[in-house]
Amino acid sequence: MIKPDFTQSVPENFGTIHFVGIGGSGMSGIAKIFLGMGHRVTGSDLRDTDNVATLRALGATVHIGHDASHLGSPDTVVVTSALWPTNPEYLLAKQLGIPVIHRSQALAYLTSKNRVIAVAGAHGKTTSTGMIITALLQLGEDPSFVNGGVIAQLDTSAAKGSSNLFVIEADESDGSFLHYETAVALITNVDADHLDHYGTEDAFEQEFARFAAGASELVVINCDDPGAVRVLRLMQHPRVLTFGFDSGADFRISDVDASSAEVTFKVTHLDQTLSGELTIPGEHNAVNAVGALAVLVGLGFDAKSALAAIGSFRGTERRFELHGERRGVRVYDDFAHHPTEVAAALKAARAVVGSGRLITVFQPHLYSRTRLMHAEFAESLALSDEVVVLDIYAAREDPEPGVTGILVANSFANQAQVHYVENWDDAPAVAAEIAAPGDFIITMGCGDVYRMVPQLLQALEN
């Protein structure tokens, strides 16, 4: 991965913009807003995805594959941290002296004249951001936003609105969430992750404390999560609202029923107790909803109206997303890629599957995360009835000797429930052979495991 050069000054006029890695959820959203502002946008990505198709329909020129010839002659180049330092478009732009800025700098430019609501955390960012955006629209606001996933009822991850509110999912993975002029900060949790970048849990938590300190109006933070509690102790912010099950929470959650595809719960704030209902499964989503509620109340909205507006949220792409059914077996996909996320997603799925079995096809993401957390992954994945483990999606890291998906598979206490399949093309048939009518298959991970869904559906038919 490249180390972002945040010393590169942001141009006053971006002119023609070339995005290297334009198909990513965050990059595509930023590109979409620049297109809406009248900029000429070009870009490249490894695959021809739905995001790429949407951008082309809006007027962007997008090349598949990374090659120096794809750069053209832009005025500005936008990159992500996930690029390899040998990327030919990146290297040529540097050689030609074209300003190369990190995507967080481009987003900071877009948000600079707005009242920014920034959502950060190891888990729950995309859903919490989507809840806030959906609720604001229901409440009559017209915010700008860039989310990390497509919001179901809006069919987009980004838009330019007419109000001064700008809601963003703020990425903590490389420290870039510190670059926004944040008014309201929501911290969903601070579960240790991205230690390949931060080195230690303490450094990870210190960065979240800096993120909170930068919020000019309000910090909303989870008071159940141990890491968030430690960050809370590091903070000295004049206005903080907490949420969680803890009896001392400003927004206290109780009476959660997550036993079906819908979730009901109660939330108490000051002397008022309200009932909430969501159409997406999982106790963790009740927590996300109450964090979003605290943000909206902190912005001045009525609590009862805000909670009802949050209830209209129907989910985001790659968060327990149903893709089809064959032979009585439903096939879902989920983005979970950390042991805590995996456990939350599988508990939610368990509430929906009923008497059927849960078969998870899991793709580990990053060598460093797999090396550090393989035992925790096995423990979380064991909530499934059967697990097919793939090899690692490398993303921004070089391979590590001895670190493969088999580390996760070998960590299962019950070896009978796990199947390590090294060859991608063999995995759909393995999962389909296990499945019986009434079962769920769920592909899981933040790499490209979602691309297996059509093969799984075909394998079930066969």
Secondary structure as GFF3:
##gff-version 3
##sequence-region A 1 462
A	DSSP	beta_strand	17	20	.	.	.	ID=ss1
A	DSSP	alpha_helix	25	36	.	.	.	ID=ss2
A	DSSP	beta_strand	41	45	.	.	.	ID=ss3
A	DSSP	alpha_helix	50	57	.	.	.	ID=ss4
A	DSSP	beta_strand	61	64	.	.	.	ID=ss5
A	DSSP	three_ten_helix	68	70	.	.	.	ID=ss6
A	DSSP	beta_strand	76	79	.	.	.	ID=ss7
A	DSSP	alpha_helix	88	96	.	.	.	ID=ss8
A	DSSP	beta_strand	100	102	.	.	.	ID=ss9
A	DSSP	alpha_helix	103	111	.	.	.	ID=ss10
A	DSSP	beta_strand	115	120	.	.	.	ID=ss11
A	DSSP	alpha_helix	125	138	.	.	.	ID=ss12
A	DSSP	beta_strand	144	151	.	.	.	ID=ss13
A	DSSP	beta_strand	156	159	.	.	.	ID=ss14
A	DSSP	beta_strand	165	169	.	.	.	ID=ss15
A	DSSP	three_ten_helix	176	179	.	.	.	ID=ss16
A	DSSP	beta_strand	182	187	.	.	.	ID=ss17
A	DSSP	alpha_helix	195	198	.	.	.	ID=ss18
A	DSSP	alpha_helix	201	213	.	.	.	ID=ss19
A	DSSP	beta_strand	218	222	.	.	.	ID=ss20
A	DSSP	alpha_helix	226	234	.	.	.	ID=ss21
A	DSSP	beta_strand	240	244	.	.	.	ID=ss22
A	DSSP	beta_strand	251	257	.	.	.	ID=ss23
A	DSSP	beta_strand	263	269	.	.	.	ID=ss24
A	DSSP	beta_strand	272	278	.	.	.	ID=ss25
A	DSSP	alpha_helix	283	298	.	.	.	ID=ss26
A	DSSP	alpha_helix	303	310	.	.	.	ID=ss27
A	DSSP	beta_strand	321	326	.	.	.	ID=ss28
A	DSSP	beta_strand	329	334	.	.	.	ID=ss29
A	DSSP	alpha_helix	339	353	.	.	.	ID=ss30
A	DSSP	beta_strand	358	362	.	.	.	ID=ss31
A	DSSP	alpha_helix	367	381	.	.	.	ID=ss32
A	DSSP	beta_strand	386	389	.	.	.	ID=ss33
A	DSSP	alpha_helix	406	410	.	.	.	ID=ss34
A	DSSP	three_ten_helix	415	417	.	.	.	ID=ss35
A	DSSP	beta_strand	418	420	.	.	.	ID=ss36
A	DSSP	three_ten_helix	424	426	.	.	.	ID=ss37
A	DSSP	alpha_helix	427	434	.	.	.	ID=ss38
A	DSSP	beta_strand	440	444	.	.	.	ID=ss39
A	DSSP	three_ten_helix	449	452	.	.	.	ID=ss40
A	DSSP	alpha_helix	453	461	.	.	.	ID=ss41
###
